[in-house]
Amino acid sequence: MRFKNNKVYMAVDEAGQPLIEKGKILIKYQLDQPHEYWVFPASVQPLDSVENPAPPSANRKAKKAASPKTTESAPTEQERNSAVLIYTDGACSGNPGPAGVGVVLRYKDNHKKISRHIGQATNNIAELEAIKTGLLAVKNRTLPVIVFTDSSYALGLLTQGWKAKQNIALVAEVKNLASSFKNLRFIKVKGHAGDPDNELADRLAVRAIDGEEV
């Protein structure tokens, strides 16, 4: 099947009908990957059913326009007062091994912490999952959003055009999620450099390795 211009596999029951739970169907980007997703049936079509696809040049232009930016410069005071600030970190014990993500969100006077165990994963997966978790926590995607991460791997894939050779489904999911934001940029930070919210995200991620969640 096709989901958001990507080829996917759809789960079916013994009668060959789509497997539906709570109004959604189950899909995977690759059969040999553990990641699977529940989506609305209307968003999935047969591979040969796409009508009037946009020319490749138009697709490239659209993707380029939607790509988030990355910088190492700190946000201005005005940006801090108007943007949703998301500090993310992923951690694992072993690589791969038990893993967790930590996220700190700030918007004006609002503050939220997330610490989530994600099972067995690599450090790169944990970093991507942390970014995904932070973005999913933003309800109003028309607001300016700034994501702080120390992962060169995640930034390369999400903002610098790196082609994913592993974790392909997860990378595609995070890219699709990022494209839904009106104004999104990433800031590259140094790990353990003393920023209170970066350090807090790290502690939340490490805490989640053992299943202790917030």
C-alpha positions, 0 to 999 in steps of 0.5 A: 500500500501507499502511505504519505507517498511511502510504500508500506505493508498493511496487516490483514486478517485470515480473510484478507481484510484489513486488520482494524482496531479502534478505527485504525489499521496496522502498517509497517514501512519494512517487514524486517523492522520492529516499528509498526504504526496504527493509522486511519484507513483513509490515509492508506491507498493502493500503490497504483491509485495515486492520481495526478502525482506532482512532478519530481521537481515540484516534490523536491521543491516542496520538501526543500521548503518544508525542511527545518533549519539547524543552527548552533546559535542560542535563541534570542530572548524574544524567541525564548518568550514566543517559541515552544522550546523542546530539549531532548535526549536519548540514552541506553545501557549498551548499544543496543540495550535498554533505552529511554528518552527525556524531554523538557518542554517550555512555553512561556509559563508552561513547563512539562517533563517527559521520561519514557522507556522505549525498550531495547534500542540503539543510542541513535534510535533513542535520540530520534525517539526523543525528538519525536516524543517532544514534537508529538507533545506540541498541540499547536503546530502553528507556533514557532518551535525550537528543538535542542539536541546534541545528536549530530546523527539526528540533525544530519538526517532531519536538516542536512539531507543525510540519507538514512541507511538504518532506522528508515521507518523511524526517520521517515516518521520523524520527518513527516512529523517535522513537516507538519510544523509551520516554523520549526528549527533545531539547535545543536547543543553540546552534551553536559555543557551546563544548560539546566534543561539539557541536563534535565533531559539527560537525567530523564532519559537515563532514569527511563532506561530502568522504566522509571517514567514521568 
